Every structure is written in C-alpha cells, then in structure tokens.
C-alpha cells in the first residue's frame, strides 16, 4: 500500500478522475472496480481455503478492501499530507484489516496470525 500511496501522490488528479467517471459513465466506473474486486475475491477465496483468513463472502471482503484503499488513497495522497507518514498509515490499515476493532488481547498481539495483505499482483502468502 505504501507504493500505492506514493503512486497516488504523484498523480493528484487520479481520484478526481475516478469520481468524475461515475458521473460520465457509471458502467465504466463500476467495471473498473469490479475487475479489481474479482481479482481480490479470487485471492481471498484461496486464502480462505488454506485457512489463512476467516471464511466469509470473498466478494464482500474484496469490496471492503477496495473501499479502505480507495478512501485512504483519496485522503493521504493530497499535497498537504506528509509522504513520510505512509508507513504509519499502512500499519494502521493492516492492523484494522487483520484484527478489525477488537481490543488488545483478542488476537492483536499474536503477530503469527497476521495474514499476508498482498492482494494485488503478488501471490497471497
């Protein structure tokens, strides 16, 4: 996700173009995200099968991950946001994705339970 944030910072109008595409042609807008979601869902389903992540609807899980990355990208790719914070942003997002809002002591302290979050082009660990 650090690479994504850096990519987004170098292309400040990317999110505006995405949002405007919804107004111009919502089918194209959704096709863009549906392609990403299908790729994520395939990897999530494989991770569920190998017990790396909790079972659930991989399509819904994929859209949740897209929402997180999309809105973090919109927020933290803005010029006034410091690029040096990307590591902290990614760590917080990864903890949230891995453990949700569970309080300390409910799995959060067990780093060995953390699944790989590489759902893009790289294989799930």
N, C-alpha and C positions, 0 to 999 in steps of 0.2 A: 504494500500500500504506500510505502514511502516513495517508491518510483512513480506511482500514480499521482501522488500529491505534487511531486516535482514536475511531472509532465503537465498537470493541470495549471500549476503556477506559471509555466512557460507559455500557456495558451489561455489567457484570462477570459476570452470570449467563448470558450468551449461550452460552458454550461448555459450561457445565454442562447447560443445557437440551438442546443438541445431543447431548451424550454420553448423557444420560438417555433421549432419544428412541430411541436404538438399543435400549435395554433394553425400552422400552414397545412399540415397533413398528419393527422393523428395516427393513421395506419403506419406511416413510415416511422413515426416516433415509437410506437409500440413494437414494431418489427425489430427495431434496433435493440430494445431491451429484452424482447422475447428471445432473440438469438443468444444474448449473454445469459439469460435465465436458463435456457436449455442446456448450455454448456455447464453452468454451475450445477444444475439439477442432476445431470449425469454423474458428475464427480461426487456430489453429496450422496446419491444413491449407492455408489460404490463404497463410499466411506461408511455408510450405514451397514451395508452388507458385511464389511470387515470389522464392524464394531468399533470404529474409530470415533464415531459421533452417535448421538442419540437418534433413535428412529423417529421419523416424522414424515410429513409430506415434503419431499425434496423440492417440489416446485415452489411451495410457500416459503421454505427455508431460503431458496435461491433469491426470491423477491425481497426477503428481509435483508439479505446480504447486499443486494443491489441498492436498496434504499439507504442503508448505512453508508456505503461507499459513495453514493451519489451526493448525499447531503453533507457528508464530511468534506468531500471534494469541493462542493459549492462554497462551503464556509471557509475552509482553510487554504483555498487556492487564491483568495483575494489578496491584492497587493499589500494591504495593511497587516496581513497575518505573517508572522515570522516563519521562514522556512526552517529555522533551527528547531522548531517545535515538532516537526514531523515524526520523529521517533516517539515522543510522548503521546502524540495523537494515535499513532499506530498501536502502541502498547495498550492504551486505554480501550481502543476499539477492539483489539484482540481479546483482552480480558472480558469485555462486555459480550462479545460473540461466544466466547468459550464458556463463561460462567453466568451470563445474564446479570441479574441484580441480586443474586444470592449473597447473603452476608458472609464475611470471613469465616473460615472453618467448614464451609459446606462445599468442599472441593476446590476452592480457590487457592488454597495453599499447596495443593498437590500438583506440581508442575508436570509430573509424568502423565497426567490425564489430559494435558492440553493437546488437542488435535492440530495437525498442520492446517494452516489457513491459506495455503497456496491453491486457490481455485481458478486461477487464470490459465495460462498456457502450460504451467508446470503440473506434473502429476501430484496427486494428493499423497502425502507421505504415509 
